[in-house]
Amino acid sequence: MKKTYHWVNDDVKIDFKLPNMIQDLVDELEEMDQNEDWSYFDRCDFIENITKEFVINKEMTSKQRDILCERYRGG
């Protein structure tokens, strides 16, 4: 059965490996979405900010960051 999201943009797919810390945040965001937990939006802001460091450190590309932020946008 396909998951139905409230806030996650399921039209945007993540088809690349994420750093472990980011994957943990993504898992948390998806759970928050399923539970309609409004702190989801704060975590979206956090993931948008923290991924800048991953790009600077070349652990992910700018394009990957853009895709990630598009899927988990904070509204």
mmCIF file of the N, C-alpha and C atoms, coordinates in Angstrom:
data_MODEL
# 
_entry.id   MODEL 
# 
loop_
_atom_site.group_PDB 
_atom_site.id 
_atom_site.type_symbol 
_atom_site.label_atom_id 
_atom_site.label_alt_id 
_atom_site.label_comp_id 
_atom_site.label_asym_id 
_atom_site.label_entity_id 
_atom_site.label_seq_id 
_atom_site.pdbx_PDB_ins_code 
_atom_site.Cartn_x 
_atom_site.Cartn_y 
_atom_site.Cartn_z 
_atom_site.occupancy 
_atom_site.B_iso_or_equiv 
_atom_site.pdbx_formal_charge 
_atom_site.auth_seq_id 
_atom_site.auth_comp_id 
_atom_site.auth_asym_id 
_atom_site.auth_atom_id 
_atom_site.pdbx_PDB_model_num 
ATOM 1   N N  . MET A 1 1  ? 0.836  -1.178 0.000  1.00 0.00 ? 1  MET A N  1 
ATOM 2   C CA . MET A 1 1  ? 0.000  0.000  0.000  1.00 0.00 ? 1  MET A CA 1 
ATOM 3   C C  . MET A 1 1  ? 0.888  1.250  0.000  1.00 0.00 ? 1  MET A C  1 
ATOM 4   N N  . LYS A 1 2  ? 0.539  2.197  -0.841 1.00 0.00 ? 2  LYS A N  1 
ATOM 5   C CA . LYS A 1 2  ? 1.319  3.420  -0.978 1.00 0.00 ? 2  LYS A CA 1 
ATOM 6   C C  . LYS A 1 2  ? 1.053  4.361  0.191  1.00 0.00 ? 2  LYS A C  1 
ATOM 7   N N  . LYS A 1 3  ? 2.137  4.958  0.706  1.00 0.00 ? 3  LYS A N  1 
ATOM 8   C CA . LYS A 1 3  ? 1.996  5.937  1.784  1.00 0.00 ? 3  LYS A CA 1 
ATOM 9   C C  . LYS A 1 3  ? 1.329  7.190  1.248  1.00 0.00 ? 3  LYS A C  1 
ATOM 10  N N  . THR A 1 4  ? 0.499  7.773  2.062  1.00 0.00 ? 4  THR A N  1 
ATOM 11  C CA . THR A 1 4  ? -0.096 9.063  1.738  1.00 0.00 ? 4  THR A CA 1 
ATOM 12  C C  . THR A 1 4  ? 0.494  10.082 2.688  1.00 0.00 ? 4  THR A C  1 
ATOM 13  N N  . TYR A 1 5  ? 1.030  11.136 2.113  1.00 0.00 ? 5  TYR A N  1 
ATOM 14  C CA . TYR A 1 5  ? 1.672  12.162 2.915  1.00 0.00 ? 5  TYR A CA 1 
ATOM 15  C C  . TYR A 1 5  ? 0.773  13.380 3.054  1.00 0.00 ? 5  TYR A C  1 
ATOM 16  N N  . HIS A 1 6  ? 0.983  14.100 4.134  1.00 0.00 ? 6  HIS A N  1 
ATOM 17  C CA . HIS A 1 6  ? 0.267  15.351 4.367  1.00 0.00 ? 6  HIS A CA 1 
ATOM 18  C C  . HIS A 1 6  ? 1.066  16.527 3.828  1.00 0.00 ? 6  HIS A C  1 
ATOM 19  N N  . TRP A 1 7  ? 2.359  16.537 4.107  1.00 0.00 ? 7  TRP A N  1 
ATOM 20  C CA . TRP A 1 7  ? 3.204  17.687 3.756  1.00 0.00 ? 7  TRP A CA 1 
ATOM 21  C C  . TRP A 1 7  ? 4.388  17.323 2.875  1.00 0.00 ? 7  TRP A C  1 
ATOM 22  N N  . VAL A 1 8  ? 4.854  16.100 2.948  1.00 0.00 ? 8  VAL A N  1 
ATOM 23  C CA . VAL A 1 8  ? 5.976  15.668 2.115  1.00 0.00 ? 8  VAL A CA 1 
ATOM 24  C C  . VAL A 1 8  ? 5.535  15.719 0.656  1.00 0.00 ? 8  VAL A C  1 
ATOM 25  N N  . ASN A 1 9  ? 6.384  16.291 -0.196 1.00 0.00 ? 9  ASN A N  1 
ATOM 26  C CA . ASN A 1 9  ? 6.088  16.364 -1.624 1.00 0.00 ? 9  ASN A CA 1 
ATOM 27  C C  . ASN A 1 9  ? 6.501  15.042 -2.267 1.00 0.00 ? 9  ASN A C  1 
ATOM 28  N N  . ASP A 1 10 ? 5.553  14.118 -2.370 1.00 0.00 ? 10 ASP A N  1 
ATOM 29  C CA . ASP A 1 10 ? 5.854  12.778 -2.866 1.00 0.00 ? 10 ASP A CA 1 
ATOM 30  C C  . ASP A 1 10 ? 6.070  12.748 -4.377 1.00 0.00 ? 10 ASP A C  1 
ATOM 31  N N  . ASP A 1 11 ? 5.844  13.873 -5.051 1.00 0.00 ? 11 ASP A N  1 
ATOM 32  C CA . ASP A 1 11 ? 6.153  13.948 -6.481 1.00 0.00 ? 11 ASP A CA 1 
ATOM 33  C C  . ASP A 1 11 ? 7.663  14.010 -6.698 1.00 0.00 ? 11 ASP A C  1 
ATOM 34  N N  . VAL A 1 12 ? 8.383  14.397 -5.673 1.00 0.00 ? 12 VAL A N  1 
ATOM 35  C CA . VAL A 1 12 ? 9.845  14.494 -5.731 1.00 0.00 ? 12 VAL A CA 1 
ATOM 36  C C  . VAL A 1 12 ? 10.425 13.242 -5.078 1.00 0.00 ? 12 VAL A C  1 
ATOM 37  N N  . LYS A 1 13 ? 11.225 12.508 -5.836 1.00 0.00 ? 13 LYS A N  1 
ATOM 38  C CA . LYS A 1 13 ? 11.806 11.256 -5.345 1.00 0.00 ? 13 LYS A CA 1 
ATOM 39  C C  . LYS A 1 13 ? 13.289 11.437 -5.033 1.00 0.00 ? 13 LYS A C  1 
ATOM 40  N N  . ILE A 1 14 ? 13.721 10.793 -3.971 1.00 0.00 ? 14 ILE A N  1 
ATOM 41  C CA . ILE A 1 14 ? 15.133 10.771 -3.594 1.00 0.00 ? 14 ILE A CA 1 
ATOM 42  C C  . ILE A 1 14 ? 15.705 9.463  -4.135 1.00 0.00 ? 14 ILE A C  1 
ATOM 43  N N  . ASP A 1 15 ? 16.519 9.557  -5.174 1.00 0.00 ? 15 ASP A N  1 
ATOM 44  C CA . ASP A 1 15 ? 17.068 8.353  -5.798 1.00 0.00 ? 15 ASP A CA 1 
ATOM 45  C C  . ASP A 1 15 ? 18.593 8.296  -5.653 1.00 0.00 ? 15 ASP A C  1 
ATOM 46  N N  . PHE A 1 16 ? 19.065 8.829  -4.540 1.00 0.00 ? 16 PHE A N  1 
ATOM 47  C CA . PHE A 1 16 ? 20.493 8.823  -4.252 1.00 0.00 ? 16 PHE A CA 1 
ATOM 48  C C  . PHE A 1 16 ? 20.682 8.548  -2.765 1.00 0.00 ? 16 PHE A C  1 
ATOM 49  N N  . LYS A 1 17 ? 21.864 8.052  -2.433 1.00 0.00 ? 17 LYS A N  1 
ATOM 50  C CA . LYS A 1 17 ? 22.162 7.730  -1.031 1.00 0.00 ? 17 LYS A CA 1 
ATOM 51  C C  . LYS A 1 17 ? 22.402 9.018  -0.256 1.00 0.00 ? 17 LYS A C  1 
ATOM 52  N N  . LEU A 1 18 ? 21.793 9.083  0.899  1.00 0.00 ? 18 LEU A N  1 
ATOM 53  C CA . LEU A 1 18 ? 21.954 10.241 1.777  1.00 0.00 ? 18 LEU A CA 1 
ATOM 54  C C  . LEU A 1 18 ? 22.976 9.930  2.867  1.00 0.00 ? 18 LEU A C  1 
ATOM 55  N N  . PRO A 1 19 ? 23.712 10.938 3.323  1.00 0.00 ? 19 PRO A N  1 
ATOM 56  C CA . PRO A 1 19 ? 24.563 10.726 4.499  1.00 0.00 ? 19 PRO A CA 1 
ATOM 57  C C  . PRO A 1 19 ? 23.702 10.236 5.671  1.00 0.00 ? 19 PRO A C  1 
ATOM 58  N N  . ASN A 1 20 ? 24.270 9.423  6.524  1.00 0.00 ? 20 ASN A N  1 
ATOM 59  C CA . ASN A 1 20 ? 23.506 8.802  7.617  1.00 0.00 ? 20 ASN A CA 1 
ATOM 60  C C  . ASN A 1 20 ? 22.724 9.806  8.451  1.00 0.00 ? 20 ASN A C  1 
ATOM 61  N N  . MET A 1 21 ? 23.346 10.907 8.810  1.00 0.00 ? 21 MET A N  1 
ATOM 62  C CA . MET A 1 21 ? 22.656 11.904 9.631  1.00 0.00 ? 21 MET A CA 1 
ATOM 63  C C  . MET A 1 21 ? 21.432 12.464 8.908  1.00 0.00 ? 21 MET A C  1 
ATOM 64  N N  . ILE A 1 22 ? 21.572 12.708 7.614  1.00 0.00 ? 22 ILE A N  1 
ATOM 65  C CA . ILE A 1 22 ? 20.457 13.243 6.833  1.00 0.00 ? 22 ILE A CA 1 
ATOM 66  C C  . ILE A 1 22 ? 19.373 12.179 6.680  1.00 0.00 ? 22 ILE A C  1 
ATOM 67  N N  . GLN A 1 23 ? 19.774 10.932 6.487  1.00 0.00 ? 23 GLN A N  1 
ATOM 68  C CA . GLN A 1 23 ? 18.790 9.856  6.379  1.00 0.00 ? 23 GLN A CA 1 
ATOM 69  C C  . GLN A 1 23 ? 17.976 9.737  7.664  1.00 0.00 ? 23 GLN A C  1 
ATOM 70  N N  . ASP A 1 24 ? 18.635 9.874  8.794  1.00 0.00 ? 24 ASP A N  1 
ATOM 71  C CA . ASP A 1 24 ? 17.921 9.844  10.078 1.00 0.00 ? 24 ASP A CA 1 
ATOM 72  C C  . ASP A 1 24 ? 16.904 10.980 10.161 1.00 0.00 ? 24 ASP A C  1 
ATOM 73  N N  . LEU A 1 25 ? 17.280 12.162 9.703  1.00 0.00 ? 25 LEU A N  1 
ATOM 74  C CA . LEU A 1 25 ? 16.357 13.302 9.702  1.00 0.00 ? 25 LEU A CA 1 
ATOM 75  C C  . LEU A 1 25 ? 15.189 13.075 8.750  1.00 0.00 ? 25 LEU A C  1 
ATOM 76  N N  . VAL A 1 26 ? 15.470 12.505 7.598  1.00 0.00 ? 26 VAL A N  1 
ATOM 77  C CA . VAL A 1 26 ? 14.420 12.199 6.623  1.00 0.00 ? 26 VAL A CA 1 
ATOM 78  C C  . VAL A 1 26 ? 13.429 11.200 7.220  1.00 0.00 ? 26 VAL A C  1 
ATOM 79  N N  . ASP A 1 27 ? 13.945 10.169 7.867  1.00 0.00 ? 27 ASP A N  1 
ATOM 80  C CA . ASP A 1 27 ? 13.068 9.184  8.512  1.00 0.00 ? 27 ASP A CA 1 
ATOM 81  C C  . ASP A 1 27 ? 12.190 9.858  9.564  1.00 0.00 ? 27 ASP A C  1 
ATOM 82  N N  . GLU A 1 28 ? 12.789 10.753 10.324 1.00 0.00 ? 28 GLU A N  1 
ATOM 83  C CA . GLU A 1 28 ? 12.050 11.494 11.349 1.00 0.00 ? 28 GLU A CA 1 
ATOM 84  C C  . GLU A 1 28 ? 10.971 12.376 10.709 1.00 0.00 ? 28 GLU A C  1 
ATOM 85  N N  . LEU A 1 29 ? 11.315 13.054 9.632  1.00 0.00 ? 29 LEU A N  1 
ATOM 86  C CA . LEU A 1 29 ? 10.347 13.916 8.942  1.00 0.00 ? 29 LEU A CA 1 
ATOM 87  C C  . LEU A 1 29 ? 9.166  13.116 8.405  1.00 0.00 ? 29 LEU A C  1 
ATOM 88  N N  . GLU A 1 30 ? 9.447  11.963 7.832  1.00 0.00 ? 30 GLU A N  1 
ATOM 89  C CA . GLU A 1 30 ? 8.359  11.157 7.279  1.00 0.00 ? 30 GLU A CA 1 
ATOM 90  C C  . GLU A 1 30 ? 7.435  10.651 8.383  1.00 0.00 ? 30 GLU A C  1 
ATOM 91  N N  . GLU A 1 31 ? 8.021  10.291 9.511  1.00 0.00 ? 31 GLU A N  1 
ATOM 92  C CA . GLU A 1 31 ? 7.201  9.864  10.650 1.00 0.00 ? 31 GLU A CA 1 
ATOM 93  C C  . GLU A 1 31 ? 6.368  11.036 11.183 1.00 0.00 ? 31 GLU A C  1 
ATOM 94  N N  . MET A 1 32 ? 6.981  12.201 11.281 1.00 0.00 ? 32 MET A N  1 
ATOM 95  C CA . MET A 1 32 ? 6.257  13.391 11.747 1.00 0.00 ? 32 MET A CA 1 
ATOM 96  C C  . MET A 1 32 ? 5.102  13.712 10.803 1.00 0.00 ? 32 MET A C  1 
ATOM 97  N N  . ASP A 1 33 ? 5.344  13.569 9.511  1.00 0.00 ? 33 ASP A N  1 
ATOM 98  C CA . ASP A 1 33 ? 4.294  13.816 8.531  1.00 0.00 ? 33 ASP A CA 1 
ATOM 99  C C  . ASP A 1 33 ? 3.135  12.842 8.740  1.00 0.00 ? 33 ASP A C  1 
ATOM 100 N N  . GLN A 1 34 ? 3.453  11.581 8.892  1.00 0.00 ? 34 GLN A N  1 
ATOM 101 C CA . GLN A 1 34 ? 2.412  10.568 9.078  1.00 0.00 ? 34 GLN A CA 1 
ATOM 102 C C  . GLN A 1 34 ? 1.585  10.826 10.340 1.00 0.00 ? 34 GLN A C  1 
ATOM 103 N N  . ASN A 1 35 ? 2.242  11.361 11.364 1.00 0.00 ? 35 ASN A N  1 
ATOM 104 C CA . ASN A 1 35 ? 1.564  11.645 12.633 1.00 0.00 ? 35 ASN A CA 1 
ATOM 105 C C  . ASN A 1 35 ? 0.955  13.045 12.681 1.00 0.00 ? 35 ASN A C  1 
ATOM 106 N N  . GLU A 1 36 ? 1.077  13.773 11.571 1.00 0.00 ? 36 GLU A N  1 
ATOM 107 C CA . GLU A 1 36 ? 0.599  15.160 11.500 1.00 0.00 ? 36 GLU A CA 1 
ATOM 108 C C  . GLU A 1 36 ? 1.164  16.003 12.643 1.00 0.00 ? 36 GLU A C  1 
ATOM 109 N N  . ASP A 1 37 ? 2.435  15.786 12.903 1.00 0.00 ? 37 ASP A N  1 
ATOM 110 C CA . ASP A 1 37 ? 3.154  16.507 13.951 1.00 0.00 ? 37 ASP A CA 1 
ATOM 111 C C  . ASP A 1 37 ? 3.631  17.838 13.375 1.00 0.00 ? 37 ASP A C  1 
ATOM 112 N N  . TRP A 1 38 ? 3.116  18.924 13.922 1.00 0.00 ? 38 TRP A N  1 
ATOM 113 C CA . TRP A 1 38 ? 3.401  20.251 13.378 1.00 0.00 ? 38 TRP A CA 1 
ATOM 114 C C  . TRP A 1 38 ? 4.856  20.671 13.542 1.00 0.00 ? 38 TRP A C  1 
ATOM 115 N N  . SER A 1 39 ? 5.621  19.994 14.375 1.00 0.00 ? 39 SER A N  1 
ATOM 116 C CA . SER A 1 39 ? 7.041  20.323 14.477 1.00 0.00 ? 39 SER A CA 1 
ATOM 117 C C  . SER A 1 39 ? 7.799  19.876 13.216 1.00 0.00 ? 39 SER A C  1 
ATOM 118 N N  . TYR A 1 40 ? 7.108  19.174 12.329 1.00 0.00 ? 40 TYR A N  1 
ATOM 119 C CA . TYR A 1 40 ? 7.648  18.834 11.007 1.00 0.00 ? 40 TYR A CA 1 
ATOM 120 C C  . TYR A 1 40 ? 8.252  20.072 10.342 1.00 0.00 ? 40 TYR A C  1 
ATOM 121 N N  . PHE A 1 41 ? 7.561  21.188 10.435 1.00 0.00 ? 41 PHE A N  1 
ATOM 122 C CA . PHE A 1 41 ? 7.993  22.402 9.739  1.00 0.00 ? 41 PHE A CA 1 
ATOM 123 C C  . PHE A 1 41 ? 9.286  22.970 10.324 1.00 0.00 ? 41 PHE A C  1 
ATOM 124 N N  . ASP A 1 42 ? 9.466  22.846 11.621 1.00 0.00 ? 42 ASP A N  1 
ATOM 125 C CA . ASP A 1 42 ? 10.732 23.261 12.235 1.00 0.00 ? 42 ASP A CA 1 
ATOM 126 C C  . ASP A 1 42 ? 11.878 22.371 11.764 1.00 0.00 ? 42 ASP A C  1 
ATOM 127 N N  . ARG A 1 43 ? 11.604 21.080 11.662 1.00 0.00 ? 43 ARG A N  1 
ATOM 128 C CA . ARG A 1 43 ? 12.639 20.140 11.218 1.00 0.00 ? 43 ARG A CA 1 
ATOM 129 C C  . ARG A 1 43 ? 12.983 20.367 9.751  1.00 0.00 ? 43 ARG A C  1 
ATOM 130 N N  . CYS A 1 44 ? 12.003 20.786 8.947  1.00 0.00 ? 44 CYS A N  1 
ATOM 131 C CA . CYS A 1 44 ? 12.290 21.120 7.544  1.00 0.00 ? 44 CYS A CA 1 
ATOM 132 C C  . CYS A 1 44 ? 13.271 22.275 7.473  1.00 0.00 ? 44 CYS A C  1 
ATOM 133 N N  . ASP A 1 45 ? 13.058 23.273 8.302  1.00 0.00 ? 45 ASP A N  1 
ATOM 134 C CA . ASP A 1 45 ? 13.989 24.404 8.344  1.00 0.00 ? 45 ASP A CA 1 
ATOM 135 C C  . ASP A 1 45 ? 15.378 23.926 8.747  1.00 0.00 ? 45 ASP A C  1 
ATOM 136 N N  . PHE A 1 46 ? 15.416 23.029 9.720  1.00 0.00 ? 46 PHE A N  1 
ATOM 137 C CA . PHE A 1 46 ? 16.701 22.502 10.181 1.00 0.00 ? 46 PHE A CA 1 
ATOM 138 C C  . PHE A 1 46 ? 17.413 21.740 9.064  1.00 0.00 ? 46 PHE A C  1 
ATOM 139 N N  . ILE A 1 47 ? 16.686 20.880 8.368  1.00 0.00 ? 47 ILE A N  1 
ATOM 140 C CA . ILE A 1 47 ? 17.321 20.081 7.316  1.00 0.00 ? 47 ILE A CA 1 
ATOM 141 C C  . ILE A 1 47 ? 17.808 20.986 6.189  1.00 0.00 ? 47 ILE A C  1 
ATOM 142 N N  . GLU A 1 48 ? 17.078 22.054 5.921  1.00 0.00 ? 48 GLU A N  1 
ATOM 143 C CA . GLU A 1 48 ? 17.499 23.002 4.887  1.00 0.00 ? 48 GLU A CA 1 
ATOM 144 C C  . GLU A 1 48 ? 18.817 23.671 5.281  1.00 0.00 ? 48 GLU A C  1 
ATOM 145 N N  . ASN A 1 49 ? 18.949 24.013 6.544  1.00 0.00 ? 49 ASN A N  1 
ATOM 146 C CA . ASN A 1 49 ? 20.172 24.668 7.017  1.00 0.00 ? 49 ASN A CA 1 
ATOM 147 C C  . ASN A 1 49 ? 21.350 23.704 7.148  1.00 0.00 ? 49 ASN A C  1 
ATOM 148 N N  . ILE A 1 50 ? 21.124 22.552 7.740  1.00 0.00 ? 50 ILE A N  1 
ATOM 149 C CA . ILE A 1 50 ? 22.226 21.622 8.003  1.00 0.00 ? 50 ILE A CA 1 
ATOM 150 C C  . ILE A 1 50 ? 22.811 21.060 6.708  1.00 0.00 ? 50 ILE A C  1 
ATOM 151 N N  . THR A 1 51 ? 21.987 20.900 5.686  1.00 0.00 ? 51 THR A N  1 
ATOM 152 C CA . THR A 1 51 ? 22.498 20.335 4.435  1.00 0.00 ? 51 THR A CA 1 
ATOM 153 C C  . THR A 1 51 ? 23.458 21.284 3.723  1.00 0.00 ? 51 THR A C  1 
ATOM 154 N N  . LYS A 1 52 ? 23.424 22.560 4.061  1.00 0.00 ? 52 LYS A N  1 
ATOM 155 C CA . LYS A 1 52 ? 24.403 23.496 3.484  1.00 0.00 ? 52 LYS A CA 1 
ATOM 156 C C  . LYS A 1 52 ? 25.816 23.050 3.841  1.00 0.00 ? 52 LYS A C  1 
ATOM 157 N N  . GLU A 1 53 ? 25.996 22.600 5.072  1.00 0.00 ? 53 GLU A N  1 
ATOM 158 C CA . GLU A 1 53 ? 27.313 22.119 5.511  1.00 0.00 ? 53 GLU A CA 1 
ATOM 159 C C  . GLU A 1 53 ? 27.728 20.858 4.753  1.00 0.00 ? 53 GLU A C  1 
ATOM 160 N N  . PHE A 1 54 ? 26.769 20.003 4.461  1.00 0.00 ? 54 PHE A N  1 
ATOM 161 C CA . PHE A 1 54 ? 27.085 18.781 3.720  1.00 0.00 ? 54 PHE A CA 1 
ATOM 162 C C  . PHE A 1 54 ? 27.529 19.106 2.298  1.00 0.00 ? 54 PHE A C  1 
ATOM 163 N N  . VAL A 1 55 ? 26.956 20.140 1.717  1.00 0.00 ? 55 VAL A N  1 
ATOM 164 C CA . VAL A 1 55 ? 27.382 20.580 0.381  1.00 0.00 ? 55 VAL A CA 1 
ATOM 165 C C  . VAL A 1 55 ? 28.782 21.190 0.457  1.00 0.00 ? 55 VAL A C  1 
ATOM 166 N N  . ILE A 1 56 ? 28.999 22.051 1.430  1.00 0.00 ? 56 ILE A N  1 
ATOM 167 C CA . ILE A 1 56 ? 30.322 22.670 1.603  1.00 0.00 ? 56 ILE A CA 1 
ATOM 168 C C  . ILE A 1 56 ? 31.399 21.603 1.786  1.00 0.00 ? 56 ILE A C  1 
ATOM 169 N N  . ASN A 1 57 ? 31.077 20.561 2.550  1.00 0.00 ? 57 ASN A N  1 
ATOM 170 C CA . ASN A 1 57 ? 32.032 19.478 2.814  1.00 0.00 ? 57 ASN A CA 1 
ATOM 171 C C  . ASN A 1 57 ? 32.053 18.415 1.716  1.00 0.00 ? 57 ASN A C  1 
ATOM 172 N N  . LYS A 1 58 ? 31.301 18.661 0.638  1.00 0.00 ? 58 LYS A N  1 
ATOM 173 C CA . LYS A 1 58 ? 31.238 17.764 -0.522 1.00 0.00 ? 58 LYS A CA 1 
ATOM 174 C C  . LYS A 1 58 ? 30.717 16.366 -0.177 1.00 0.00 ? 58 LYS A C  1 
ATOM 175 N N  . GLU A 1 59 ? 29.831 16.311 0.814  1.00 0.00 ? 59 GLU A N  1 
ATOM 176 C CA . GLU A 1 59 ? 29.189 15.046 1.163  1.00 0.00 ? 59 GLU A CA 1 
ATOM 177 C C  . GLU A 1 59 ? 27.893 14.859 0.393  1.00 0.00 ? 59 GLU A C  1 
ATOM 178 N N  . MET A 1 60 ? 27.419 15.933 -0.229 1.00 0.00 ? 60 MET A N  1 
ATOM 179 C CA . MET A 1 60 ? 26.289 15.880 -1.148 1.00 0.00 ? 60 MET A CA 1 
ATOM 180 C C  . MET A 1 60 ? 26.424 17.060 -2.102 1.00 0.00 ? 60 MET A C  1 
ATOM 181 N N  . THR A 1 61 ? 25.756 16.960 -3.247 1.00 0.00 ? 61 THR A N  1 
ATOM 182 C CA . THR A 1 61 ? 25.847 18.035 -4.232 1.00 0.00 ? 61 THR A CA 1 
ATOM 183 C C  . THR A 1 61 ? 24.756 19.077 -3.986 1.00 0.00 ? 61 THR A C  1 
ATOM 184 N N  . SER A 1 62 ? 24.921 20.216 -4.598 1.00 0.00 ? 62 SER A N  1 
ATOM 185 C CA . SER A 1 62 ? 23.892 21.263 -4.505 1.00 0.00 ? 62 SER A CA 1 
ATOM 186 C C  . SER A 1 62 ? 22.580 20.771 -5.096 1.00 0.00 ? 62 SER A C  1 
ATOM 187 N N  . LYS A 1 63 ? 22.663 20.025 -6.187 1.00 0.00 ? 63 LYS A N  1 
ATOM 188 C CA . LYS A 1 63 ? 21.462 19.478 -6.835 1.00 0.00 ? 63 LYS A CA 1 
ATOM 189 C C  . LYS A 1 63 ? 20.745 18.518 -5.885 1.00 0.00 ? 63 LYS A C  1 
ATOM 190 N N  . GLN A 1 64 ? 21.498 17.648 -5.225 1.00 0.00 ? 64 GLN A N  1 
ATOM 191 C CA . GLN A 1 64 ? 20.893 16.722 -4.268 1.00 0.00 ? 64 GLN A CA 1 
ATOM 192 C C  . GLN A 1 64 ? 20.226 17.492 -3.134 1.00 0.00 ? 64 GLN A C  1 
ATOM 193 N N  . ARG A 1 65 ? 20.880 18.526 -2.659 1.00 0.00 ? 65 ARG A N  1 
ATOM 194 C CA . ARG A 1 65 ? 20.311 19.355 -1.593 1.00 0.00 ? 65 ARG A CA 1 
ATOM 195 C C  . ARG A 1 65 ? 19.011 20.004 -2.057 1.00 0.00 ? 65 ARG A C  1 
ATOM 196 N N  . ASP A 1 66 ? 19.008 20.517 -3.281 1.00 0.00 ? 66 ASP A N  1 
ATOM 197 C CA . ASP A 1 66 ? 17.800 21.143 -3.823 1.00 0.00 ? 66 ASP A CA 1 
ATOM 198 C C  . ASP A 1 66 ? 16.644 20.146 -3.891 1.00 0.00 ? 66 ASP A C  1 
ATOM 199 N N  . ILE A 1 67 ? 16.935 18.935 -4.338 1.00 0.00 ? 67 ILE A N  1 
ATOM 200 C CA . ILE A 1 67 ? 15.907 17.891 -4.430 1.00 0.00 ? 67 ILE A CA 1 
ATOM 201 C C  . ILE A 1 67 ? 15.378 17.556 -3.040 1.00 0.00 ? 67 ILE A C  1 
ATOM 202 N N  . LEU A 1 68 ? 16.281 17.386 -2.102 1.00 0.00 ? 68 LEU A N  1 
ATOM 203 C CA . LEU A 1 68 ? 15.898 17.068 -0.727 1.00 0.00 ? 68 LEU A CA 1 
ATOM 204 C C  . LEU A 1 68 ? 15.007 18.165 -0.134 1.00 0.00 ? 68 LEU A C  1 
ATOM 205 N N  . CYS A 1 69 ? 15.404 19.408 -0.329 1.00 0.00 ? 69 CYS A N  1 
ATOM 206 C CA . CYS A 1 69 ? 14.641 20.534 0.223  1.00 0.00 ? 69 CYS A CA 1 
ATOM 207 C C  . CYS A 1 69 ? 13.293 20.690 -0.478 1.00 0.00 ? 69 CYS A C  1 
ATOM 208 N N  . GLU A 1 70 ? 13.215 20.300 -1.745 1.00 0.00 ? 70 GLU A N  1 
ATOM 209 C CA . GLU A 1 70 ? 11.940 20.357 -2.460 1.00 0.00 ? 70 GLU A CA 1 
ATOM 210 C C  . GLU A 1 70 ? 10.978 19.297 -1.917 1.00 0.00 ? 70 GLU A C  1 
ATOM 211 N N  . ARG A 1 71 ? 11.493 18.120 -1.618 1.00 0.00 ? 71 ARG A N  1 
ATOM 212 C CA . ARG A 1 71 ? 10.633 17.056 -1.076 1.00 0.00 ? 71 ARG A CA 1 
ATOM 213 C C  . ARG A 1 71 ? 10.162 17.386 0.341  1.00 0.00 ? 71 ARG A C  1 
ATOM 214 N N  . TYR A 1 72 ? 11.075 17.904 1.141  1.00 0.00 ? 72 TYR A N  1 
ATOM 215 C CA . TYR A 1 72 ? 10.763 18.212 2.543  1.00 0.00 ? 72 TYR A CA 1 
ATOM 216 C C  . TYR A 1 72 ? 10.764 19.717 2.744  1.00 0.00 ? 72 TYR A C  1 
ATOM 217 N N  . ARG A 1 73 ? 9.823  20.355 2.153  1.00 0.00 ? 73 ARG A N  1 
ATOM 218 C CA . ARG A 1 73 ? 9.744  21.818 2.265  1.00 0.00 ? 73 ARG A CA 1 
ATOM 219 C C  . ARG A 1 73 ? 8.930  22.192 3.492  1.00 0.00 ? 73 ARG A C  1 
ATOM 220 N N  . GLY A 1 74 ? 9.283  23.309 4.044  1.00 0.00 ? 74 GLY A N  1 
ATOM 221 C CA . GLY A 1 74 ? 8.646  23.744 5.280  1.00 0.00 ? 74 GLY A CA 1 
ATOM 222 C C  . GLY A 1 74 ? 7.408  24.596 5.104  1.00 0.00 ? 74 GLY A C  1 
ATOM 223 N N  . GLY A 1 75 ? 6.799  24.540 3.962  1.00 0.00 ? 75 GLY A N  1 
ATOM 224 C CA . GLY A 1 75 ? 5.538  25.265 3.764  1.00 0.00 ? 75 GLY A CA 1 
ATOM 225 C C  . GLY A 1 75 ? 5.678  26.576 3.072  1.00 0.00 ? 75 GLY A C  1 
# 
